[in-house]
Amino acid sequence: MLECIAGIPQVRDVILLHVVKETRYPMGAQIVDTLAKETAENTLAEAQHYLTSLNPEIRVTLDTTISPEIADGILATAEKREVDLIVIGARGKSVKAGMLLGSVPSTLLCRISKTNVLVMRHKIIESLTGTTYEKFCPMLFFRILCPIDFSRFSEHATALASTMKGVGELILLHVVPEGGASSEIRESVQAAEARIGAVRDSLAAQGIRSRTIVTTGDPAREIMKTAEEQDVSVIWISSYGKGCLYDFLLGSTVQDVAMNSTRPVIVIRSWE
């Protein structure tokens, strides 16, 4: 993870954070928490040295905090420090993890927050060498998949993606859900092609290369399928900025993609 962070374009300041989960034992809890915090500080110092050796231009600061819930501790620190992005690793499917994404990243995504989140799969991190490293780290924004539902939230996310340093191509994807009559689906596809074409033309006027895909099916499944077929470097998706329960369809789509995608996923928190 540190090696990848060191290579991501536009990274200038990094906060290495460890959250100590607050001990709930009535006797000696403060001593236990203090010892855990001191141990974490030593580990963070080693990580700081390693990260600066990889990229001396990055300014690295350390932080440890104690919180009843790890996800809450991460978000509280992100808000306090006014960070632009939370980078977190996601565990693969296992009995120990309990969830495909892992309990902390999953909870982190479901909390209402203003901070964008980059979810890196452990499978990717474990094989970060050669072309894999190039694609998912210094060339993270080379080929971005942007799912679009034509809301102002997805428009905001797409506009932000187009400003990233090193952006090579945006793949604009709209998925028409199945379930209606075939004639209605065809009409929806045609309407979507016209609207997404207008977005492509607008980006072209700004000098941003993009292409469009309109398909039908389950949104999460089609997003992940397209990411594989188009060999994208990252999936860039809006969360609607209201938490996973605000809009069931989009919330569940974002969570499904983040939990199951084999590609890095950046969740853009869009706020009114």
CYANA upper distance limits for C-alpha pairs under 8 A (distance plus 0.5 A):
  1 MET  CA      5 ILE  CA      6.72
  1 MET  CA     89 GLY  CA      7.98
  1 MET  CA    125 ILE  CA      6.66
  2 LEU  CA      6 ALA  CA      6.66
  2 LEU  CA     47 ALA  CA      8.33
  2 LEU  CA     51 LEU  CA      6.61
  3 GLU  CA      7 GLY  CA      7.20
  3 GLU  CA     51 LEU  CA      7.64
  3 GLU  CA     54 LEU  CA      7.55
  4 CYS  CA      8 ILE  CA      6.88
  4 CYS  CA    125 ILE  CA      8.42
  4 CYS  CA    128 LEU  CA      8.25
  4 CYS  CA    133 TYR  CA      7.73
  4 CYS  CA    136 PHE  CA      8.09
  4 CYS  CA    137 CYS  CA      5.57
  4 CYS  CA    138 PRO  CA      8.22
  5 ILE  CA     11 VAL  CA      7.99
  5 ILE  CA    137 CYS  CA      7.53
  6 ALA  CA     11 VAL  CA      7.93
  6 ALA  CA     51 LEU  CA      7.10
  6 ALA  CA     54 LEU  CA      6.78
  6 ALA  CA     55 ASN  CA      6.22
  6 ALA  CA     58 ILE  CA      8.06
  7 GLY  CA     55 ASN  CA      8.25
  7 GLY  CA    137 CYS  CA      5.88
  7 GLY  CA    138 PRO  CA      5.27
  8 ILE  CA    137 CYS  CA      5.44
  8 ILE  CA    138 PRO  CA      5.14
  8 ILE  CA    139 MET  CA      7.83
  8 ILE  CA    140 LEU  CA      7.22
  9 PRO  CA    137 CYS  CA      8.42
  9 PRO  CA    138 PRO  CA      6.34
  9 PRO  CA    139 MET  CA      8.24
  9 PRO  CA    140 LEU  CA      8.38
  9 PRO  CA    165 LYS  CA      6.91
  9 PRO  CA    166 GLY  CA      7.59
 10 GLN  CA    165 LYS  CA      7.21
 11 VAL  CA     58 ILE  CA      7.49
 12 ARG  CA     57 GLU  CA      7.40
 12 ARG  CA     58 ILE  CA      5.27
 12 ARG  CA     59 ARG  CA      6.69
 13 ASP  CA     58 ILE  CA      6.13
 13 ASP  CA     59 ARG  CA      5.30
 13 ASP  CA     60 VAL  CA      6.49
 13 ASP  CA     61 THR  CA      8.42
 14 VAL  CA     58 ILE  CA      7.49
 14 VAL  CA     59 ARG  CA      6.73
 14 VAL  CA     60 VAL  CA      5.39
 14 VAL  CA     61 THR  CA      6.92
 15 ILE  CA     60 VAL  CA      6.36
 15 ILE  CA     61 THR  CA      5.44
 15 ILE  CA     62 LEU  CA      6.15
 15 ILE  CA     63 ASP  CA      7.40
 16 LEU  CA     44 LEU  CA      7.23
 16 LEU  CA     47 ALA  CA      8.48
 16 LEU  CA     48 GLN  CA      7.99
 16 LEU  CA     60 VAL  CA      7.72
 16 LEU  CA     61 THR  CA      6.84
 16 LEU  CA     62 LEU  CA      5.49
 16 LEU  CA     63 ASP  CA      6.69
 17 LEU  CA     44 LEU  CA      8.21
 17 LEU  CA     62 LEU  CA      6.69
 17 LEU  CA     63 ASP  CA      5.38
 17 LEU  CA     64 THR  CA      6.15
 17 LEU  CA     65 THR  CA      8.38
 17 LEU  CA     74 ILE  CA      8.17
 18 HIS  CA     40 ALA  CA      7.08
 18 HIS  CA     44 LEU  CA      8.23
 18 HIS  CA     63 ASP  CA      7.11
 18 HIS  CA     64 THR  CA      5.43
 18 HIS  CA     65 THR  CA      7.19
 19 VAL  CA     64 THR  CA      6.28
 19 VAL  CA     65 THR  CA      5.57
 19 VAL  CA     66 ILE  CA      6.21
 19 VAL  CA     67 SER  CA      7.23
 19 VAL  CA     70 ILE  CA      6.28
 19 VAL  CA     73 GLY  CA      6.67
 19 VAL  CA     74 ILE  CA      7.51
 20 VAL  CA     33 ASP  CA      7.54
 20 VAL  CA     36 ALA  CA      7.28
 20 VAL  CA     37 LYS  CA      7.01
 20 VAL  CA     64 THR  CA      7.81
 20 VAL  CA     65 THR  CA      6.59
 20 VAL  CA     66 ILE  CA      5.19
 20 VAL  CA     67 SER  CA      6.86
 20 VAL  CA     70 ILE  CA      7.68
 21 LYS  CA     66 ILE  CA      6.34
 21 LYS  CA     67 SER  CA      5.81
 21 LYS  CA     68 PRO  CA      5.97
 21 LYS  CA     69 GLU  CA      6.57
 21 LYS  CA     70 ILE  CA      6.49
 22 GLU  CA     29 ALA  CA      8.47
 22 GLU  CA     33 ASP  CA      7.06
 22 GLU  CA     66 ILE  CA      6.13
 22 GLU  CA     67 SER  CA      5.74
 22 GLU  CA     68 PRO  CA      5.32
 22 GLU  CA     69 GLU  CA      8.07
 23 THR  CA     29 ALA  CA      5.91
 23 THR  CA     30 GLN  CA      8.22
 23 THR  CA     32 VAL  CA      7.75
 23 THR  CA     33 ASP  CA      6.97
 23 THR  CA     68 PRO  CA      8.27
 24 ARG  CA     29 ALA  CA      7.09
 25 TYR  CA     29 ALA  CA      6.03
 28 GLY  CA     32 VAL  CA      6.83
 29 ALA  CA     33 ASP  CA      6.63
 30 GLN  CA     34 THR  CA      6.57
 31 ILE  CA     35 LEU  CA      6.72
 32 VAL  CA     36 ALA  CA      6.70
 33 ASP  CA     37 LYS  CA      6.62
 33 ASP  CA     66 ILE  CA      7.89
 34 THR  CA     38 GLU  CA      6.77
 35 LEU  CA     39 THR  CA      6.74
 36 ALA  CA     40 ALA  CA      6.70
 37 LYS  CA     41 GLU  CA      6.74
 37 LYS  CA     64 THR  CA      7.02
 37 LYS  CA     65 THR  CA      7.95
 37 LYS  CA     66 ILE  CA      8.30
 38 GLU  CA     42 ASN  CA      7.08
 39 THR  CA     43 THR  CA      7.08
 40 ALA  CA     44 LEU  CA      6.57
 40 ALA  CA     64 THR  CA      7.69
 41 GLU  CA     45 ALA  CA      6.63
 41 GLU  CA     62 LEU  CA      8.22
 41 GLU  CA     63 ASP  CA      8.28
 41 GLU  CA     64 THR  CA      7.39
 42 ASN  CA     46 GLU  CA      7.10
 43 THR  CA     47 ALA  CA      6.90
 44 LEU  CA     48 GLN  CA      6.54
 44 LEU  CA     62 LEU  CA      7.10
 45 ALA  CA     49 HIS  CA      6.82
 45 ALA  CA     62 LEU  CA      7.94
 46 GLU  CA     50 TYR  CA      6.82
 47 ALA  CA     51 LEU  CA      6.57
 48 GLN  CA     52 THR  CA      6.70
 48 GLN  CA     60 VAL  CA      6.77
 48 GLN  CA     61 THR  CA      8.03
 48 GLN  CA     62 LEU  CA      8.09
 49 HIS  CA     53 SER  CA      6.71
 50 TYR  CA     54 LEU  CA      6.96
 51 LEU  CA     55 ASN  CA      6.89
 51 LEU  CA     56 PRO  CA      8.41
 51 LEU  CA     60 VAL  CA      8.31
 52 THR  CA     56 PRO  CA      5.20
 52 THR  CA     57 GLU  CA      7.97
 52 THR  CA     58 ILE  CA      6.96
 52 THR  CA     59 ARG  CA      8.08
 52 THR  CA     60 VAL  CA      7.72
 65 THR  CA     73 GLY  CA      7.41
 66 ILE  CA     73 GLY  CA      7.60
 67 SER  CA     72 ASP  CA      7.58
 67 SER  CA     73 GLY  CA      5.83
 68 PRO  CA     72 ASP  CA      8.30
 68 PRO  CA     73 GLY  CA      8.31
 69 GLU  CA     73 GLY  CA      6.84
 70 ILE  CA     74 ILE  CA      6.81
 70 ILE  CA    104 VAL  CA      7.23
 71 ALA  CA     75 LEU  CA      6.81
 71 ALA  CA    104 VAL  CA      6.13
 71 ALA  CA    105 PRO  CA      7.85
 71 ALA  CA    107 THR  CA      6.79
 71 ALA  CA    108 LEU  CA      5.63
 72 ASP  CA     76 ALA  CA      6.48
 72 ASP  CA    108 LEU  CA      7.95
 73 GLY  CA     77 THR  CA      6.68
 74 ILE  CA     78 ALA  CA      6.64
 75 LEU  CA     79 GLU  CA      6.63
 75 LEU  CA    108 LEU  CA      7.98
 75 LEU  CA    113 SER  CA      7.68
 75 LEU  CA    115 THR  CA      8.31
 76 ALA  CA     80 LYS  CA      6.60
 77 THR  CA     81 ARG  CA      6.46
 78 ALA  CA     82 GLU  CA      6.22
 78 ALA  CA     83 VAL  CA      5.87
 78 ALA  CA     86 ILE  CA      7.84
 78 ALA  CA    115 THR  CA      7.54
 79 GLU  CA     83 VAL  CA      7.29
 79 GLU  CA    114 LYS  CA      8.31
 79 GLU  CA    115 THR  CA      7.86
 83 VAL  CA    115 THR  CA      7.56
 84 ASP  CA    115 THR  CA      6.67
 84 ASP  CA    116 ASN  CA      6.98
 85 LEU  CA    115 THR  CA      6.50
 85 LEU  CA    116 ASN  CA      5.40
 85 LEU  CA    117 VAL  CA      6.02
 85 LEU  CA    118 LEU  CA      7.40
 86 ILE  CA    115 THR  CA      7.43
 86 ILE  CA    116 ASN  CA      6.73
 86 ILE  CA    117 VAL  CA      5.18
 86 ILE  CA    118 LEU  CA      6.54
 87 VAL  CA    117 VAL  CA      6.50
 87 VAL  CA    118 LEU  CA      5.27
 87 VAL  CA    119 VAL  CA      6.73
 87 VAL  CA    120 MET  CA      7.94
 88 ILE  CA    105 PRO  CA      7.47
 88 ILE  CA    117 VAL  CA      8.06
 88 ILE  CA    118 LEU  CA      6.82
 88 ILE  CA    119 VAL  CA      5.84
 88 ILE  CA    120 MET  CA      6.74
 89 GLY  CA    105 PRO  CA      8.09
 89 GLY  CA    119 VAL  CA      6.29
 89 GLY  CA    120 MET  CA      5.27
 89 GLY  CA    121 ARG  CA      6.30
 89 GLY  CA    122 HIS  CA      6.57
 90 ALA  CA    101 LEU  CA      5.71
 90 ALA  CA    102 GLY  CA      6.58
 90 ALA  CA    105 PRO  CA      6.92
 90 ALA  CA    119 VAL  CA      6.76
 90 ALA  CA    120 MET  CA      6.37
 90 ALA  CA    121 ARG  CA      5.39
 90 ALA  CA    122 HIS  CA      6.29
 90 ALA  CA    259 MET  CA      8.33
 91 ARG  CA     97 ALA  CA      7.32
 91 ARG  CA    100 LEU  CA      7.22
 91 ARG  CA    101 LEU  CA      6.01
 91 ARG  CA    102 GLY  CA      5.93
 91 ARG  CA    121 ARG  CA      6.98
 91 ARG  CA    122 HIS  CA      6.11
 92 GLY  CA     97 ALA  CA      8.10
 92 GLY  CA    100 LEU  CA      5.98
 92 GLY  CA    101 LEU  CA      6.83
 92 GLY  CA    102 GLY  CA      7.99
 92 GLY  CA    121 ARG  CA      7.64
 92 GLY  CA    122 HIS  CA      7.11
 92 GLY  CA    123 LYS  CA      7.80
 93 LYS  CA     97 ALA  CA      7.34
 93 LYS  CA     98 GLY  CA      8.30
 93 LYS  CA     99 MET  CA      7.03
 93 LYS  CA    100 LEU  CA      4.92
 93 LYS  CA    101 LEU  CA      7.79
 94 SER  CA     98 GLY  CA      6.99
 94 SER  CA     99 MET  CA      7.75
 94 SER  CA    100 LEU  CA      7.56
 95 VAL  CA     99 MET  CA      8.25
 97 ALA  CA    101 LEU  CA      8.28
 97 ALA  CA    102 GLY  CA      5.71
 97 ALA  CA    103 SER  CA      7.49
 98 GLY  CA    102 GLY  CA      7.01
 98 GLY  CA    103 SER  CA      7.56
 99 MET  CA    103 SER  CA      6.87
100 LEU  CA    259 MET  CA      6.07
100 LEU  CA    260 ASN  CA      7.21
101 LEU  CA    105 PRO  CA      6.90
101 LEU  CA    106 SER  CA      6.41
101 LEU  CA    258 ALA  CA      7.70
101 LEU  CA    259 MET  CA      4.98
101 LEU  CA    260 ASN  CA      7.73
102 GLY  CA    106 SER  CA      6.57
103 SER  CA    107 THR  CA      6.49
104 VAL  CA    108 LEU  CA      6.47
105 PRO  CA    109 LEU  CA      6.76
105 PRO  CA    119 VAL  CA      8.22
106 SER  CA    110 CYS  CA      6.99
106 SER  CA    255 GLN  CA      8.03
106 SER  CA    259 MET  CA      8.07
107 THR  CA    111 ARG  CA      6.84
109 LEU  CA    117 VAL  CA      8.12
109 LEU  CA    243 GLY  CA      7.96
109 LEU  CA    244 CYS  CA      8.02
109 LEU  CA    255 GLN  CA      8.01
110 CYS  CA    243 GLY  CA      5.79
110 CYS  CA    244 CYS  CA      5.50
110 CYS  CA    245 LEU  CA      8.27
111 ARG  CA    243 GLY  CA      6.25
111 ARG  CA    244 CYS  CA      8.04
112 ILE  CA    241 GLY  CA      7.60
112 ILE  CA    242 LYS  CA      6.53
112 ILE  CA    243 GLY  CA      5.27
113 SER  CA    241 GLY  CA      7.72
113 SER  CA    243 GLY  CA      8.08
113 SER  CA    269 ARG  CA      7.63
114 LYS  CA    241 GLY  CA      7.63
114 LYS  CA    269 ARG  CA      6.11
114 LYS  CA    270 SER  CA      8.01
114 LYS  CA    271 TRP  CA      7.83
115 THR  CA    268 ILE  CA      8.24
115 THR  CA    269 ARG  CA      6.74
116 ASN  CA    266 ILE  CA      7.59
116 ASN  CA    267 VAL  CA      6.20
116 ASN  CA    268 ILE  CA      5.40
116 ASN  CA    269 ARG  CA      5.90
117 VAL  CA    266 ILE  CA      6.09
117 VAL  CA    267 VAL  CA      5.68
117 VAL  CA    268 ILE  CA      7.36
118 LEU  CA    264 PRO  CA      7.49
118 LEU  CA    265 VAL  CA      6.20
118 LEU  CA    266 ILE  CA      4.83
118 LEU  CA    267 VAL  CA      6.91
119 VAL  CA    258 ALA  CA      7.38
119 VAL  CA    264 PRO  CA      6.23
119 VAL  CA    265 VAL  CA      5.70
119 VAL  CA    266 ILE  CA      6.81
120 MET  CA    124 ILE  CA      7.53
120 MET  CA    125 ILE  CA      7.55
120 MET  CA    263 ARG  CA      7.97
120 MET  CA    264 PRO  CA      5.39
120 MET  CA    265 VAL  CA      7.35
121 ARG  CA    125 ILE  CA      6.96
121 ARG  CA    262 THR  CA      7.00
121 ARG  CA    263 ARG  CA      7.53
121 ARG  CA    264 PRO  CA      6.94
122 HIS  CA    126 GLU  CA      6.47
123 LYS  CA    127 SER  CA      7.16
123 LYS  CA    262 THR  CA      8.18
124 ILE  CA    128 LEU  CA      6.83
124 ILE  CA    132 THR  CA      8.30
124 ILE  CA    262 THR  CA      7.99
124 ILE  CA    263 ARG  CA      8.13
127 SER  CA    132 THR  CA      7.47
127 SER  CA    133 TYR  CA      8.30
128 LEU  CA    132 THR  CA      5.98
128 LEU  CA    133 TYR  CA      5.02
129 THR  CA    133 TYR  CA      5.39
129 THR  CA    134 GLU  CA      8.31
130 GLY  CA    134 GLU  CA      6.94
131 THR  CA    135 LYS  CA      6.56
132 THR  CA    136 PHE  CA      6.75
133 TYR  CA    137 CYS  CA      6.15
133 TYR  CA    138 PRO  CA      8.11
134 GLU  CA    138 PRO  CA      6.16
134 GLU  CA    139 MET  CA      6.18
134 GLU  CA    140 LEU  CA      8.34
135 LYS  CA    139 MET  CA      5.42
135 LYS  CA    140 LEU  CA      6.33
135 LYS  CA    142 PHE  CA      8.12
135 LYS  CA    233 SER  CA      6.33
136 PHE  CA    140 LEU  CA      5.07
136 PHE  CA    233 SER  CA      6.11
136 PHE  CA    234 VAL  CA      7.86
136 PHE  CA    264 PRO  CA      7.97
139 MET  CA    166 GLY  CA      7.47
139 MET  CA    233 SER  CA      7.84
140 LEU  CA    233 SER  CA      5.87
140 LEU  CA    234 VAL  CA      6.79
141 PHE  CA    164 MET  CA      7.54
141 PHE  CA    165 LYS  CA      8.02
141 PHE  CA    166 GLY  CA      6.42
141 PHE  CA    167 VAL  CA      5.29
141 PHE  CA    168 GLY  CA      7.24
141 PHE  CA    233 SER  CA      6.99
141 PHE  CA    234 VAL  CA      7.28
142 PHE  CA    166 GLY  CA      6.73
142 PHE  CA    167 VAL  CA      5.43
142 PHE  CA    168 GLY  CA      4.86
142 PHE  CA    169 GLU  CA      6.66
142 PHE  CA    232 VAL  CA      8.47
142 PHE  CA    233 SER  CA      6.95
143 ARG  CA    167 VAL  CA      7.50
143 ARG  CA    168 GLY  CA      6.28
143 ARG  CA    169 GLU  CA      5.39
143 ARG  CA    170 LEU  CA      6.46
143 ARG  CA    171 ILE  CA      7.73
143 ARG  CA    231 ASP  CA      8.46
143 ARG  CA    232 VAL  CA      5.57
143 ARG  CA    233 SER  CA      5.83
143 ARG  CA    234 VAL  CA      7.42
144 ILE  CA    161 ALA  CA      8.28
144 ILE  CA    167 VAL  CA      8.18
144 ILE  CA    168 GLY  CA      8.47
144 ILE  CA    169 GLU  CA      6.80
144 ILE  CA    170 LEU  CA      5.41
144 ILE  CA    171 ILE  CA      6.54
144 ILE  CA    232 VAL  CA      6.39
144 ILE  CA    233 SER  CA      6.62
144 ILE  CA    234 VAL  CA      5.79
144 ILE  CA    235 ILE  CA      6.47
144 ILE  CA    236 TRP  CA      7.00
145 LEU  CA    170 LEU  CA      6.51
145 LEU  CA    171 ILE  CA      5.28
145 LEU  CA    172 LEU  CA      6.78
145 LEU  CA    173 LEU  CA      7.65
145 LEU  CA    227 ALA  CA      7.19
145 LEU  CA    232 VAL  CA      6.82
145 LEU  CA    234 VAL  CA      6.88
145 LEU  CA    235 ILE  CA      5.32
145 LEU  CA    236 TRP  CA      6.38
146 CYS  CA    158 THR  CA      6.90
146 CYS  CA    170 LEU  CA      7.22
146 CYS  CA    171 ILE  CA      6.43
146 CYS  CA    172 LEU  CA      5.52
146 CYS  CA    173 LEU  CA      6.56
146 CYS  CA    235 ILE  CA      6.88
146 CYS  CA    236 TRP  CA      5.65
146 CYS  CA    237 ILE  CA      6.54
147 PRO  CA    154 SER  CA      8.03
147 PRO  CA    172 LEU  CA      6.51
147 PRO  CA    173 LEU  CA      5.13
147 PRO  CA    174 HIS  CA      6.33
147 PRO  CA    175 VAL  CA      8.40
147 PRO  CA    223 ILE  CA      7.55
147 PRO  CA    236 TRP  CA      7.76
147 PRO  CA    237 ILE  CA      6.55
148 ILE  CA    154 SER  CA      6.02
148 ILE  CA    155 GLU  CA      7.81
148 ILE  CA    158 THR  CA      8.40
148 ILE  CA    172 LEU  CA      7.11
148 ILE  CA    173 LEU  CA      6.29
148 ILE  CA    174 HIS  CA      5.70
149 ASP  CA    154 SER  CA      6.89
149 ASP  CA    174 HIS  CA      6.63
149 ASP  CA    175 VAL  CA      8.22
150 PHE  CA    154 SER  CA      6.80
150 PHE  CA    155 GLU  CA      7.04
150 PHE  CA    195 ARG  CA      8.44
151 SER  CA    155 GLU  CA      6.79
152 ARG  CA    156 HIS  CA      6.56
153 PHE  CA    157 ALA  CA      6.88
153 PHE  CA    238 SER  CA      6.90
153 PHE  CA    239 SER  CA      8.49
153 PHE  CA    240 TYR  CA      6.20
153 PHE  CA    241 GLY  CA      8.45
153 PHE  CA    270 SER  CA      6.01
153 PHE  CA    271 TRP  CA      8.03
154 SER  CA    158 THR  CA      6.60
154 SER  CA    237 ILE  CA      7.83
154 SER  CA    238 SER  CA      6.00
154 SER  CA    240 TYR  CA      8.15
154 SER  CA    270 SER  CA      8.49
155 GLU  CA    159 ALA  CA      6.61
156 HIS  CA    160 LEU  CA      6.73
156 HIS  CA    270 SER  CA      7.47
157 ALA  CA    161 ALA  CA      6.75
157 ALA  CA    236 TRP  CA      8.01
157 ALA  CA    237 ILE  CA      7.36
157 ALA  CA    238 SER  CA      6.30
157 ALA  CA    268 ILE  CA      6.66
157 ALA  CA    270 SER  CA      7.67
158 THR  CA    162 SER  CA      6.89
158 THR  CA    236 TRP  CA      8.44
159 ALA  CA    163 THR  CA      7.41
160 LEU  CA    164 MET  CA      7.54
161 ALA  CA    167 VAL  CA      8.29
161 ALA  CA    236 TRP  CA      7.90
162 SER  CA    167 VAL  CA      7.27
162 SER  CA    170 LEU  CA      8.04
162 SER  CA    203 LEU  CA      8.30
162 SER  CA    208 ILE  CA      7.32
163 THR  CA    167 VAL  CA      8.03
168 GLY  CA    208 ILE  CA      8.21
168 GLY  CA    209 ARG  CA      7.33
169 GLU  CA    208 ILE  CA      7.54
169 GLU  CA    209 ARG  CA      5.56
169 GLU  CA    210 SER  CA      5.72
169 GLU  CA    211 ARG  CA      8.34
170 LEU  CA    208 ILE  CA      8.27
170 LEU  CA    209 ARG  CA      6.98
170 LEU  CA    210 SER  CA      5.03
170 LEU  CA    211 ARG  CA      7.12
171 ILE  CA    210 SER  CA      6.15
171 ILE  CA    211 ARG  CA      5.72
171 ILE  CA    212 THR  CA      6.35
171 ILE  CA    213 ILE  CA      7.85
172 LEU  CA    196 ILE  CA      7.80
172 LEU  CA    200 ARG  CA      8.23
172 LEU  CA    210 SER  CA      7.57
172 LEU  CA    211 ARG  CA      6.62
172 LEU  CA    212 THR  CA      5.20
172 LEU  CA    213 ILE  CA      6.64
173 LEU  CA    212 THR  CA      6.49
173 LEU  CA    213 ILE  CA      5.35
173 LEU  CA    214 VAL  CA      6.35
173 LEU  CA    215 THR  CA      8.31
173 LEU  CA    223 ILE  CA      8.14
174 HIS  CA    192 ALA  CA      7.63
174 HIS  CA    196 ILE  CA      8.15
174 HIS  CA    213 ILE  CA      6.98
174 HIS  CA    214 VAL  CA      5.43
174 HIS  CA    215 THR  CA      7.02
175 VAL  CA    214 VAL  CA      6.42
175 VAL  CA    215 THR  CA      5.54
175 VAL  CA    216 THR  CA      5.69
175 VAL  CA    217 GLY  CA      7.13
175 VAL  CA    218 ASP  CA      8.01
175 VAL  CA    219 PRO  CA      6.11
175 VAL  CA    222 GLU  CA      7.59
175 VAL  CA    223 ILE  CA      8.47
176 VAL  CA    185 ILE  CA      7.73
176 VAL  CA    188 SER  CA      7.39
176 VAL  CA    189 VAL  CA      7.11
176 VAL  CA    214 VAL  CA      7.96
176 VAL  CA    215 THR  CA      6.66
176 VAL  CA    216 THR  CA      5.05
176 VAL  CA    217 GLY  CA      6.89
176 VAL  CA    219 PRO  CA      8.10
177 PRO  CA    216 THR  CA      6.14
177 PRO  CA    217 GLY  CA      5.56
177 PRO  CA    218 ASP  CA      6.41
177 PRO  CA    219 PRO  CA      7.24
178 GLU  CA    185 ILE  CA      7.72
178 GLU  CA    216 THR  CA      6.67
178 GLU  CA    217 GLY  CA      5.70
178 GLU  CA    218 ASP  CA      7.63
180 GLY  CA    184 GLU  CA      6.77
180 GLY  CA    185 ILE  CA      6.86
181 ALA  CA    185 ILE  CA      6.82
182 SER  CA    186 ARG  CA      6.69
183 SER  CA    187 GLU  CA      6.77
184 GLU  CA    188 SER  CA      6.62
185 ILE  CA    189 VAL  CA      6.61
186 ARG  CA    190 GLN  CA      6.72
187 GLU  CA    191 ALA  CA      6.64
188 SER  CA    192 ALA  CA      6.52
189 VAL  CA    193 GLU  CA      6.61
189 VAL  CA    214 VAL  CA      7.22
189 VAL  CA    215 THR  CA      7.90
189 VAL  CA    216 THR  CA      8.44
190 GLN  CA    194 ALA  CA      6.95
191 ALA  CA    195 ARG  CA      6.84
192 ALA  CA    196 ILE  CA      6.38
192 ALA  CA    214 VAL  CA      7.51
193 GLU  CA    197 GLY  CA      6.36
193 GLU  CA    212 THR  CA      8.49
193 GLU  CA    213 ILE  CA      8.49
193 GLU  CA    214 VAL  CA      6.90
194 ALA  CA    198 ALA  CA      6.95
195 ARG  CA    199 VAL  CA      7.19
196 ILE  CA    200 ARG  CA      6.83
196 ILE  CA    212 THR  CA      7.23
197 GLY  CA    201 ASP  CA      6.70
197 GLY  CA    212 THR  CA      7.43
198 ALA  CA    202 SER  CA      6.70
199 VAL  CA    203 LEU  CA      6.84
200 ARG  CA    204 ALA  CA      6.66
200 ARG  CA    210 SER  CA      6.50
200 ARG  CA    211 ARG  CA      6.99
200 ARG  CA    212 THR  CA      7.59
201 ASP  CA    205 ALA  CA      6.78
202 SER  CA    206 GLN  CA      7.26
203 LEU  CA    207 GLY  CA      6.99
203 LEU  CA    208 ILE  CA      5.63
203 LEU  CA    209 ARG  CA      7.51
203 LEU  CA    210 SER  CA      7.63
204 ALA  CA    208 ILE  CA      5.59
204 ALA  CA    209 ARG  CA      6.46
204 ALA  CA    210 SER  CA      7.68
215 THR  CA    222 GLU  CA      8.19
216 THR  CA    222 GLU  CA      8.23
217 GLY  CA    221 ARG  CA      8.15
217 GLY  CA    222 GLU  CA      7.03
218 ASP  CA    222 GLU  CA      6.51
219 PRO  CA    223 ILE  CA      6.55
219 PRO  CA    253 THR  CA      7.02
220 ALA  CA    224 MET  CA      6.84
220 ALA  CA    253 THR  CA      5.51
220 ALA  CA    254 VAL  CA      7.79
220 ALA  CA    256 ASP  CA      6.61
220 ALA  CA    257 VAL  CA      6.12
221 ARG  CA    225 LYS  CA      6.55
221 ARG  CA    257 VAL  CA      8.27
222 GLU  CA    226 THR  CA      6.45
223 ILE  CA    227 ALA  CA      6.66
223 ILE  CA    257 VAL  CA      7.91
224 MET  CA    228 GLU  CA      6.93
224 MET  CA    257 VAL  CA      7.14
224 MET  CA    261 SER  CA      6.34
224 MET  CA    262 THR  CA      8.50
225 LYS  CA    229 GLU  CA      6.73
226 THR  CA    230 GLN  CA      6.34
227 ALA  CA    231 ASP  CA      6.26
227 ALA  CA    232 VAL  CA      5.86
227 ALA  CA    235 ILE  CA      7.65
227 ALA  CA    263 ARG  CA      7.91
228 GLU  CA    232 VAL  CA      7.35
232 VAL  CA    263 ARG  CA      8.12
233 SER  CA    263 ARG  CA      7.38
233 SER  CA    264 PRO  CA      7.66
234 VAL  CA    263 ARG  CA      6.45
234 VAL  CA    264 PRO  CA      5.50
234 VAL  CA    265 VAL  CA      6.24
234 VAL  CA    266 ILE  CA      7.66
235 ILE  CA    263 ARG  CA      7.37
235 ILE  CA    264 PRO  CA      6.78
235 ILE  CA    265 VAL  CA      5.22
235 ILE  CA    266 ILE  CA      6.64
236 TRP  CA    265 VAL  CA      6.56
236 TRP  CA    266 ILE  CA      5.42
236 TRP  CA    267 VAL  CA      6.79
236 TRP  CA    268 ILE  CA      7.70
237 ILE  CA    254 VAL  CA      7.72
237 ILE  CA    265 VAL  CA      7.93
237 ILE  CA    266 ILE  CA      6.77
237 ILE  CA    267 VAL  CA      5.69
237 ILE  CA    268 ILE  CA      6.49
238 SER  CA    254 VAL  CA      8.22
238 SER  CA    267 VAL  CA      6.17
238 SER  CA    268 ILE  CA      5.16
238 SER  CA    269 ARG  CA      6.68
238 SER  CA    270 SER  CA      7.00
239 SER  CA    243 GLY  CA      7.65
239 SER  CA    244 CYS  CA      8.19
239 SER  CA    250 LEU  CA      7.82
239 SER  CA    251 GLY  CA      7.20
239 SER  CA    254 VAL  CA      6.91
239 SER  CA    267 VAL  CA      6.48
239 SER  CA    268 ILE  CA      6.35
239 SER  CA    269 ARG  CA      5.92
239 SER  CA    270 SER  CA      7.11
240 TYR  CA    247 ASP  CA      8.50
240 TYR  CA    250 LEU  CA      8.12
240 TYR  CA    251 GLY  CA      8.32
240 TYR  CA    268 ILE  CA      8.50
240 TYR  CA    269 ARG  CA      6.87
240 TYR  CA    270 SER  CA      5.85
240 TYR  CA    271 TRP  CA      7.78
241 GLY  CA    268 ILE  CA      8.19
241 GLY  CA    269 ARG  CA      5.00
241 GLY  CA    270 SER  CA      4.93
241 GLY  CA    271 TRP  CA      5.81
242 LYS  CA    246 TYR  CA      5.88
242 LYS  CA    247 ASP  CA      8.32
242 LYS  CA    271 TRP  CA      8.27
243 GLY  CA    251 GLY  CA      7.59
244 CYS  CA    248 PHE  CA      7.38
244 CYS  CA    250 LEU  CA      8.33
244 CYS  CA    251 GLY  CA      4.78
244 CYS  CA    252 SER  CA      7.22
244 CYS  CA    255 GLN  CA      8.13
245 LEU  CA    251 GLY  CA      6.81
246 TYR  CA    251 GLY  CA      7.59
247 ASP  CA    251 GLY  CA      6.08
248 PHE  CA    252 SER  CA      6.28
249 LEU  CA    253 THR  CA      6.68
250 LEU  CA    254 VAL  CA      6.62
251 GLY  CA    255 GLN  CA      6.77
252 SER  CA    256 ASP  CA      6.45
253 THR  CA    257 VAL  CA      6.64
254 VAL  CA    258 ALA  CA      6.62
254 VAL  CA    267 VAL  CA      8.26
255 GLN  CA    259 MET  CA      6.39
256 ASP  CA    260 ASN  CA      6.44
256 ASP  CA    261 SER  CA      8.40
257 VAL  CA    261 SER  CA      5.79
257 VAL  CA    265 VAL  CA      8.24
258 ALA  CA    265 VAL  CA      6.52
261 SER  CA    265 VAL  CA      8.14
